[in-house]
Amino acid sequence: MRGFCALKCSCKIYILLTISKLKEQLFCMNKTFYKHYEHSMTNAHSWTPHNSLIMF
């Protein structure tokens, strides 16, 4: 029974770590998207809706 409890706890920790990693990745992706977006806005002539869709 004790082993099961430990397993459950480690599973929870693993899930939390995975979630925080995913959040970090999303944050990084958003940052690169906004950078790209700002860059596109400064070069408005080269900006196409297609580009922004790929970034999402």
LUMGU-861865 format. One line per 10 residues: for each residue x, y, z of N, C-alpha, C. Coordinates in Angstrom, 2 decimals, always signed. Each point is the difference from the previous one (the first is absolute). Layout:
REM residues N
X Y Z X Y Z X Y Z; ... $
***
This chain:
REM residues 56
+0.83 -1.20 +0.00 -0.83 +1.20 +0.00 +0.87 +1.26 +0.00; +1.07 -0.05 +0.77 +0.89 +1.16 +0.09 +0.67 +0.27 -1.34; +0.41 -1.09 -0.67 +0.64 +0.13 -1.31 -0.93 +0.66 -1.00; -1.26 -0.37 +0.06 -1.00 +0.57 -0.91 -0.12 +1.50 +0.22; +0.01 +0.41 +1.28 -0.10 +1.41 +0.34 +1.19 +0.78 -0.57; +1.17 -0.57 +0.14 +1.21 +0.65 -0.50 -0.07 +0.13 -1.52; -0.50 -1.04 -0.63 -0.13 +0.00 -1.46 -0.95 +1.10 -0.44; -1.10 +0.12 +0.73 -1.00 +1.02 -0.31 +0.61 +1.39 +0.13; +0.76 +0.21 +1.06 +0.64 +1.30 +0.24 +0.99 +0.32 -1.11; +0.82 -0.97 -0.38 +1.00 +0.25 -1.04 -0.69 +0.26 -1.33 $
-1.14 -0.65 -0.23 -0.77 +0.25 -1.22 -0.48 +1.44 -0.02; -0.50 +0.47 +1.14 -0.49 +1.38 +0.10 +1.12 +0.98 -0.29; +1.16 -0.26 +0.60 +1.16 +0.88 -0.20 +0.40 +0.00 -1.47; +0.01 -1.19 -0.61 +0.36 -0.12 -1.41 -0.96 +0.81 -0.87; -1.29 -0.12 +0.29 -1.01 +0.74 -0.77 +0.20 +1.50 +0.16; +0.24 +0.45 +1.24 +0.21 +1.42 +0.24 +1.23 +0.51 -0.75; +1.07 -0.80 +0.00 +1.22 +0.39 -0.71 -0.27 +0.10 -1.49; -0.73 -0.99 -0.53 -0.33 +0.00 -1.42 -0.80 +1.23 -0.36; -0.99 +0.34 +0.83 -0.84 +1.17 -0.26 +0.84 +1.26 +0.00; +0.88 +0.14 +0.99 +0.82 +1.22 +0.07 +0.94 +0.08 -1.19 $
+0.50 -1.17 -0.47 +0.86 -0.01 -1.18 -0.78 +0.46 -1.22; -1.23 -0.50 -0.14 -0.84 +0.38 -1.13 -0.29 +1.49 +0.03; -0.29 +0.52 +1.20 -0.28 +1.43 +0.15 +1.21 +0.81 -0.44; +1.19 -0.46 +0.41 +1.24 +0.68 -0.36 +0.16 +0.03 -1.51; -0.25 -1.15 -0.64 +0.12 -0.09 -1.45 -0.99 +0.93 -0.68; -1.22 +0.04 +0.52 -1.02 +0.87 -0.58 +0.42 +1.46 +0.12; +0.55 +0.33 +1.18 +0.45 +1.37 +0.24 +1.09 +0.38 -1.00; +0.94 -0.91 -0.20 +1.09 +0.24 -0.95 -0.56 +0.15 -1.41; -0.94 -0.84 -0.37 -0.61 +0.07 -1.31 -0.72 +1.33 -0.20; -0.71 +0.43 +1.04 -0.71 +1.28 -0.07 +0.99 +1.14 -0.20 $
+1.12 -0.06 +0.74 +1.00 +1.06 -0.11 +0.54 +0.07 -1.43; +0.30 -1.16 -0.58 +0.52 +0.00 -1.37 -1.08 +0.45 -0.97; -1.24 -0.36 +0.28 -1.10 +0.43 -0.87 -0.12 +1.52 +0.02; +0.03 +0.57 +1.20 -0.14 +1.46 +0.09 +1.17 +0.72 -0.64; +1.18 -0.57 +0.17 +1.18 +0.58 -0.63 -0.19 -0.01 -1.52; -0.43 -1.14 -0.49 -0.24 -0.16 -1.44 -1.09 +0.97 -0.46; -1.03 +0.11 +0.82 -1.14 +0.86 -0.32 +0.43 +1.47 -0.07; +0.76 +0.42 +1.00 +0.50 +1.38 +0.02 +0.86 +0.26 -1.23; +0.86 -0.95 -0.27 +0.88 +0.11 -1.16 -0.83 +0.11 -1.28; -1.05 -0.82 -0.07 -0.87 +0.02 -1.18 -0.71 +1.33 -0.13 $
-0.39 +0.55 +1.14 -0.72 +1.26 -0.03 +0.89 +1.16 -0.45; +1.29 -0.11 +0.35 +0.93 +1.05 -0.44 +0.25 -0.14 -1.50; -0.03 -1.24 -0.49 +0.11 -0.23 -1.45 -1.38 -0.42 -0.51; -0.95 +0.87 +0.11 -1.39 -0.33 -0.32 -0.17 -0.57 -1.41; +0.81 +0.47 -0.92 -0.15 -0.46 -1.38 +0.31 -1.48 -0.15; +0.87 -0.54 +0.87 +0.37 -1.41 -0.12 -0.91 -0.90 +0.87; -0.91 +0.63 +0.73 -0.86 -0.76 +0.90 -1.21 -0.55 -0.74; -0.26 -1.30 +0.22 -1.21 -0.62 -0.56 -0.71 -0.76 +1.10; -1.31 -0.10 -0.06 -0.76 -0.75 +1.01 +0.51 -1.43 +0.11; +0.46 -0.54 -1.12 +0.49 -1.38 -0.05 +1.16 -0.19 +0.99 $
+0.91 +0.98 +0.05 +1.14 -0.08 +0.91 -0.44 -0.10 +1.45; -0.96 +0.82 +0.38 -0.42 +0.02 +1.40 -0.72 -1.28 +0.37; -0.68 -0.62 -0.96 -0.70 -1.26 +0.27 +1.00 -1.10 +0.31; +1.10 -0.01 -0.75 +1.03 -1.01 +0.24 +0.56 +0.15 +1.41; +0.20 +1.23 +0.42 +0.57 +0.24 +1.32 -0.92 -0.49 +1.12; -1.29 +0.07 -0.21 -0.93 -0.51 +1.02 +0.02 -1.51 -0.04 $
***
